[in-house]
Amino acid sequence: MIKSLNVLIVEDDDVAAESITRSLKKVAPDISLVYAEHGKTAIEILENRHPSRTLKAPYLVLLDLNMPVMNGFEFLEYVREDPVLQDSVVFILTTSNDDNDRSRAYDNNVAGYMVKSSVGPQFAKLAMLMDAYRNAVEPNR
């Protein structure tokens, strides 16, 4: 079960964000999820400048690529250039199965790249990945 992990969901599609939320909450009802509708809001949250949303460490980011205002690549470039945020763990969760997008994401040191249509019904594979990640980084309980 996922425990003591905070997830920032950066997703402009409310339906996808809700599906991700439901999937992760099934695996870990007490997981802390914070939602950002685009990259600019996500940066405000990560820099503790958002008026109402906060994110505690340890955290990871689930990032969509195709969003208005600030897309996923612009967000990644900003984060990787910021000395405080550069080590943020980011997983891409997108509709794009384009090899160029995948290469560009990995060039920005993402921890993983998942295509939404491939993660299974109700994002079941995503929940399993988050659980495996938590188990890999959490000290022995």
C-alpha positions as CSV (number, residue, x, y, z in Angstrom):
1,M,0.0,0.0,0.0
2,I,1.3,3.5,-0.8
3,K,2.1,5.3,2.4
4,S,3.7,8.7,3.1
5,L,3.9,9.7,-0.5
6,N,2.5,12.9,-1.9
7,V,1.5,13.2,-5.6
8,L,1.1,16.3,-7.6
9,I,-1.3,15.6,-10.6
10,V,-0.7,18.1,-13.4
11,E,-3.6,17.5,-15.7
12,D,-5.9,19.8,-17.6
13,D,-8.6,17.1,-18.3
14,D,-10.9,16.9,-15.3
15,V,-12.1,13.4,-16.3
16,A,-8.6,12.1,-16.5
17,A,-7.6,13.7,-13.2
18,E,-10.6,12.2,-11.5
19,S,-9.8,8.7,-12.9
20,I,-6.2,9.0,-11.7
21,T,-7.4,10.1,-8.3
22,R,-9.9,7.2,-7.9
23,S,-7.3,4.7,-9.0
24,L,-4.6,5.9,-6.6
25,K,-7.2,6.2,-3.7
26,K,-8.2,2.6,-4.2
27,V,-4.6,1.5,-3.6
28,A,-4.0,4.0,-0.8
29,P,-7.0,5.8,0.7
30,D,-4.7,8.1,2.7
31,I,-2.4,9.2,-0.1
32,S,-2.1,12.9,-0.4
33,L,-3.0,14.1,-3.9
34,V,-2.8,17.7,-5.1
35,Y,-4.2,18.8,-8.4
36,A,-2.8,21.5,-10.8
37,E,-4.6,22.3,-14.1
38,H,-1.4,23.3,-15.9
39,G,2.3,23.7,-15.4
40,K,2.2,27.3,-14.1
41,T,-0.1,26.3,-11.2
42,A,2.1,23.3,-10.6
43,I,5.2,25.5,-10.2
44,E,3.3,27.8,-7.8
45,I,2.5,24.8,-5.7
46,L,6.0,23.4,-5.8
47,E,7.5,26.8,-4.9
48,N,4.9,27.2,-2.0
49,R,3.4,30.3,-3.7
50,H,-0.1,29.0,-4.4
51,P,-2.7,30.6,-2.1
52,S,-4.5,27.4,-1.2
53,R,-2.7,24.3,-2.4
54,T,0.4,22.8,-0.8
55,L,2.6,19.8,-1.3
56,K,4.8,18.1,1.2
57,A,8.0,16.1,0.6
58,P,8.5,13.4,-0.4
59,Y,6.5,13.9,-3.5
60,L,6.3,12.9,-7.1
61,V,4.7,14.6,-10.1
62,L,2.4,13.0,-12.6
63,L,2.6,15.3,-15.6
64,D,0.5,15.6,-18.7
65,L,2.3,17.0,-21.7
66,N,-0.5,18.7,-23.7
67,M,-2.0,21.5,-21.5
68,P,-2.8,25.2,-22.0
69,V,-1.0,28.1,-20.3
70,M,2.2,26.1,-19.6
71,N,2.5,22.6,-21.2
72,G,4.4,19.7,-19.8
73,F,7.7,20.3,-21.6
74,E,7.7,23.9,-20.5
75,F,7.1,22.8,-16.9
76,L,9.9,20.2,-17.2
77,E,12.4,22.7,-18.5
78,Y,11.6,25.1,-15.8
79,V,11.9,22.5,-13.0
80,R,15.2,21.0,-14.4
81,E,16.7,24.5,-14.5
82,D,15.7,25.4,-10.9
83,P,18.3,24.4,-8.4
84,V,15.7,23.7,-5.7
85,L,13.3,21.7,-7.9
86,Q,15.7,20.0,-10.3
87,D,15.6,16.7,-8.5
88,S,11.8,16.4,-8.5
89,V,10.7,13.0,-9.5
90,V,8.4,13.3,-12.6
91,F,6.4,10.7,-14.4
92,I,4.8,11.6,-17.7
93,L,1.2,10.5,-18.1
94,T,0.0,11.6,-21.5
95,T,-2.0,10.7,-24.6
96,S,1.0,11.1,-26.8
97,N,2.7,7.9,-28.0
98,D,5.0,10.0,-30.2
99,D,8.7,8.8,-30.1
100,N,9.9,12.4,-30.3
101,D,7.8,13.3,-27.2
102,R,9.1,10.3,-25.4
103,S,12.8,11.1,-26.2
104,R,12.3,14.7,-25.3
105,A,10.8,13.8,-22.0
106,Y,13.6,11.4,-21.1
107,D,16.1,14.1,-22.2
108,N,14.6,16.0,-19.3
109,N,15.3,13.2,-16.8
110,V,11.8,11.9,-16.3
111,A,11.4,8.8,-14.1
112,G,8.9,7.2,-16.5
113,Y,6.7,7.8,-19.5
114,M,3.2,6.3,-19.6
115,V,0.6,6.6,-22.4
116,K,-2.8,6.9,-20.9
117,S,-4.4,4.3,-23.2
118,S,-1.8,1.8,-22.1
119,V,-2.1,2.0,-18.3
120,G,-5.3,0.0,-18.2
121,P,-8.8,0.4,-17.1
122,Q,-9.1,3.1,-14.4
123,F,-5.4,3.6,-14.5
124,A,-4.8,0.3,-12.7
125,K,-1.2,0.0,-13.9
126,L,-0.5,3.5,-12.8
127,A,-1.5,2.6,-9.2
128,M,0.7,-0.5,-9.3
129,L,3.6,1.6,-10.5
130,M,3.1,4.2,-7.8
131,D,3.0,1.4,-5.2
132,A,6.2,-0.1,-6.6
133,Y,7.9,3.3,-6.6
134,R,6.9,4.0,-3.0
135,N,8.2,0.6,-1.9
136,A,11.5,1.3,-3.7
137,V,12.1,4.6,-2.0
138,E,10.5,4.2,1.4
139,P,12.8,2.9,4.2
140,N,12.0,-0.5,5.7
141,R,8.9,-0.3,7.8
